[in-house]
Amino acid sequence: MLPSVGVVDTGNSSRILLPLLRSAGFTVSGIWGSSKQQAQEMAQEYEVPFHTCKIDELLLREDVDLVCVLSPPHIRTEVAVKALSIGKHVLCDSPAGLSKEEAVRIVNAAQYYPKLLSLIRHELRFLPAYLKMKQYLKEEFCGKPLICECRIEMGSLLGNRYNWMCDQAMGGGVLANVGAHIIDIISFLTNQRAVEVQGTLKTFVTQSDKISSFRHISSDDYTAFQMKLNGGVFATVTLNSHIPGRYSQILTIYGTKGQLIARNGSLYGMKNGGKEELIHGDTARIPGIFNVEKLPPSIFLTGLEAWVSEIKRAFEESCNKDDRRIADLQTISSAACFEDGLYTRAVLDAVIESSRTSSWCGVDVISYNDLDKSSGSSQDITAISREQRKEMFDKKEPTSPVIRRMLTQ
């Protein structure tokens, strides 16, 4: 039995995820909005039976089993921790909170209910091109990976009015909202994590035609950073939001025997001395079910649709299909969990600190023992770590029909 869903926020992310959840068979039982009017308007538009501007009223409802935390970053932590503490499944937007300390609180809350689904939204993991790339890396198509380069060119993330996206302190900017996904996908592909970073954040546009007067934009619109990964890979990432009208994402991994290049939703490979060949063509489609001002790039929509399908399968294949509080965590083990969100948040914090100090900064990821101490408990955390789950998943062939279909296309 699929859990019923409560959606936290009424912005674009909610308007995209809600139809995808319904299309997969989930029931949306309630919506929270920052104001009563916003909540009511969205509830009427999407025919959701309950709406509120008080978060506790949504979280305490018996017909809400899974909470989608899609609110602005500065309130994600409080909502996610509350939802987990009362035994709700949680899907949380990325990044997890405004700081590593906030991400730690979310991880701690999830440890008390290890059977609950607690995932961070990193949908690029389910994009067919990246699933293929991961497979080819495992098969050593390009030999030992040495260098990873990612370049993203896009239009501005800012809207027609001043909001949290304009303020870096509230979680705005290309590093947090786009770079977090790139940090995660590089880790997912290489099975390596950053240990040291160097970066620069720039805000070239501090006011616009729509945002002027006493308002000043502080969020970064251009970011470049480098990462030294613990397995020897050196990664370089450039995020440029000064290219209006298009989105281009190119991620290349250079190895001892060749290269793998993901250009948006297509994957190419080239052996040393050979010619570039298409491995997987972009078959992305944009479902006509959205009513939003600005759709995200198609690669994110494709990945998000597959992510929702895998979440559905996790509940369908649980040991007790009639209990909506139980999901098969192994089924969804390739998705990003809160520990992955903590790692990504730690890298973001290190890049920001590096830009401030103009120096290389170490990535301080808190261990499970440290998490245990910070929660005030003297007992060891017995939940399976994310790395253990990855290891178990990598030892066997993917059983998911969604992933298997992506890999064989």
N, C-alpha and C positions, 0 to 999 in steps of 0.2 A: 504494500500500500504506500503510495507516494505521500509525503508530508504536505500539509498545507502551508502556505507561504505568507509571511508578512514582509512588506517592502518598506524600507526606511529611506525616505526622500522622494522628491517629486521631479527631480531634474532629468537630464538627458539619459543618464545611465539607467535610471529606473524605467524610463519609457522604452528603452531598448531591451533590457533584461526581462521585464514583465511579459511582453508578448512571446518571447522565446520560451519562458517557463510554461506559459499556458499552452503553447504549441506542442511542448513535450509531454503535456498531460498533468502538470501541477495545477493545483487550485490556489489562487491568490485570495486570501481571506481578509487582508487588511493593509492599509497604507498609512504611513506617518508623514506629515508634512511640517515644515518649520512654522507654518501658520495654518489656522483652521480653514481659511479660504483656499489655500493651495491644496491641502489634503482633500477637501470636498470636491474641488474641480477635477482633480485627477481621478478620484474614486468614481465620480459620475461619468467621466470620459471612458474609463476602462471597466465600468460596471462592477466595481469592487464593493462588497456589502458593508465594509466598515472602514471608517477613516477617523483620524485623530491628530491633534498637534501635541499630545502628551505621550511621550515614548513608553512610559510604564503601562498605559492602557493597551498599547499594542502588544508589548512583550508578555503581559500576564494573561492574554487571551488563550483559552484552551484550544481554540481552533487554529492557533499559529504554532507550528512545529519547527519551521525553518525560517530564520530571519536573514534577509538580504540587507546588509549594511552598506548602502550606497551614498551615504551622506558625505558632506565635505570632511576633509581629513581631521580637522580640529575637534570633531565630535565622534569620530569612528571608535576610538578606544573605549569611551564610556559606554556606548551602546553595545559594542561587541562583548565587553566584560559583563555587563548586566545580563545580556541574553544567554551567555554561556553559564553564568552563575545560577540561572533558574532552569537549566537543562534544555536549552534550545540549540538546534543545529544552527551554525552561522556560516554564511558566505560573506566575506568582507572585501570591499574594493581595495585596490592597491594605490599607494603604499599603506602599510599598517600603522596608522597614527602619524604624529608629527616628529617623533624622535624614537631612538632605540629604547629608551626607558618606557615609552608608551607601548611599543611592540612587545616588550618583556611582560607587561601586565596582561596582554591578550594571550600570550603563550602560557603564562601561569594559570589563567582562568581555564584554558582548554585542558590542562593536565588533570583537572578534577573529574572530567567526564570524557575519558579516552574513547568511548564508543560513539560519541557524537561526531558528526561531520563538522570540521572546522577548516575552511579553505580560504585562501587568498586568491583574488581574481587575477590570474596570470594566464590569459587565454591563448597566448602565442604558443604555449606548450602543445596545443592541440591543432595548430595549423599544419596541414599535410606536408608542406615544404620543410618545416622544421622537424617533423617526425621522420621524414625521409633522410634529412641531414644527420640526425642522431643515429639512425640505422647505418648510414654509410660511414660515419665516424667510427662506430663500433666495429665495422668490418674493415677498418683501416684503409679505406679508399684513397685517402690522401696521406697515409702514413701517420707518423706522430704529429699531432697538432702543435704548431709553434706560435702562430700569430692569429689573432682574431681582430678584424676591423669591422666596425658598423658605422654607417653614415645615414642619417635621417634628415630629409628636407621636407618641410611642410609649411603650411600657413600658420598664422597666429592662433594661439589657444584662447585668446581673450574674446569676450562677448561684447554686447552693446552697452553694458553697464558695469560699474565697478562691483566686483564680488571677490570671493576668496581666491579665485584664480589669479587675481592681480597682486596678491600679497604673498610673498615667499614665507613669511612667518605663519601663515594659515595653510600652507601646503600647496601654493600655486607654483607655476613654473614648469619648464620642459623637463628638467631633471627629475622631479618627483613624479610627474604625470606620464612621461614617456620613457625617461631613462630607467625608471624602476623596472619596466617590462624588459628592457634590454639587458640590464644587470641579471635579471632572473633567467632569461633565455640563454645567455652565455653560460651561466652555471649549469643549466639543464642540459645543454648540448655537450659541454666538455666534461661534465662531472667534476669540475674544479671550482674553487671559490677564491675570491679576492682576499689577499692578505695585506696589500698596500696599494694606495691610490694617489693619484695626483690629478687635480682638476681645476678648471676655471669656469665660473659662472658670470655671465654678463647680462645686464639689462640695458639694451640699446634704446628701447622705446619706453620712456617714463610717463608719457601722456599721449593721448590719441584724440581724434575728432569726437569720439563718443565718451572718452574718459579724460577730463581736463579739470580746470579750476583748481581747487585745493587738493584734489586727488592725485596721488602719484603712484605709479606702478613700480613695485619692488621685486616682482617675480622675474626669474631669469627667462629670457627669450632666446638665448644662445648658450650652450654648454659644451665643453669638450673635456674629456677625462681619460685617463689611462689606468689600467689595473694590472697588477702582477698577481697571477693566480697561483694557487698552492701546488699545481702540477707542472708548472713551468711555462704555461701559455701566457703571452703578453697581449692584452686587449686594449684597443683604442676605440673610443666612441665619440661621435660628433653629432650634436642635436641642433639643428638650425630651423627656427620658426619664422624666417623672413622670406619664404618662398611661397607666395600666395597661389591658390588655385590647384595645388596638387600635393600628394603625399608620396614620397619615395623612401623606401627602406631597403638598404643593401647591407647584408651581413656576409662577410667572407672569412673563411677559415683556411689559412695557409698551413700546409703540412710538409713533411719531408718528401712526399711522393707526388703532391699535387694540391689542388684547391677545390673547395666547395663554396659555391656562391648562391645565396638566397636573395633574389631580387623580388621584393614584395612577396607574392605568393608562388613564384616559380623557383625551382632549384636547378642549378647548373653545376657540372663537374668538369674538371680539367686535370689530366695527368701531366707531370712535368714533361715538356717537350711535345705535348699533344695539343689537340684542339678542344675548345670548349664545347660541351655537349649538354643538351637539355635532359635532365633526369626526371623532373616532374613539372608539368605545365600548370599554370594557375587556372583552377576551375572554380574560383571564388564566385559566389553569387550573392546578391543582396536581396534577402526576402522582403517582399512588399507588405510588411506588417507593421511598419514603424511610422509613428506620427511625431517626428522630432524636427527641430530647426536645423540641426547639423549632425549628420551621421558620421561615426568614426570610419577610418579606412576599412576597406573590405576585408583585409587580412584579419583585423580584430573581430569583425562580425562573424567570419567563418570559424575562427578559433572559439569564439564565445558560444556559437551554436553547438559545436562539438563538445565543449566543456559541459554545457547543460545536459547533453545526451548522456555523458558519462556519469554525471551526478544522478540522473534518473536511474541508470543501470545499477549504481551502487545501492540504491534502495530496493530495486527489484530483485537483486541477488543477495540480499541480506539473509542471515540465518533464520530470522523471523519476519516474514514478509508482511505480517499483520500488525507489526509494531513499528509505528512511524518514527520512533525514537532511535531506531537501530539502522545503521547503514553498513555495507560491506566495505571497510576501509581499504582492503587490498585491491578491490576493483578500481578504486579511484587513486591508487598510490602514486601515479605519475603526475597528479595535479599538485599545485603548490599549496602546502599547508602553512600553519602559522609560524613554524620554525623557519621555513623559507622566507616568510615575510619579515621575520626578525633579521635574518641575514641581509636581505635587500635593504631594509631600513638602516642597518649598520653601515652598509656601503654608501648609501646616500649621505648619511651624517659625516662620514669620512671625507667624501668629495667636497661637501660644503665647508668642512674645516680646512681642507687643503686649499680651497680657493681663498679662504680668509687669511691663511698664514703663508700662502705661496710656497708650500713645501709638500713633500710626500708625507702621507699620514697612514698609519696602520689601521686596519679594519678590526675593531674590537667586537667580536661576536661572543656573547655570554654563553658559557657552557651550561649543560643541564644541572651540574652541581651548583653553579652560581645561581641559576634560576630557582633551585630548591631553597638555597639560603635566603634569597631575597623574598621568598614567600613566607619565611618564618618557620619552615618545617625542617625537622631533623632527619626525615626519612628520605631514602633515595627515590627518585622518580622512576617508576617501573614501566611507564608507557614506552612503546617501541619508538626509537628515535627515527627522524625522517631519513637519515642516512641508511639505517637498517632496512627501512621499507623500500628505499631505492634499490639496495643491493638485492633484496628478495625479488623485486620486480624485474631487474636486469638479468637474473639467472634463468628466467623462463620466457617463453614466447608470449607476447601480448595476447590475452584472451579476449580483449574487447572487440566486438564486431566493428565498432566505429574505427578504432585504431587499426585493426587488421585491414579494413577496407581502404583506409588512407594509405597504408604502406604498400598495397598492391595495385593502386591506381597508376 
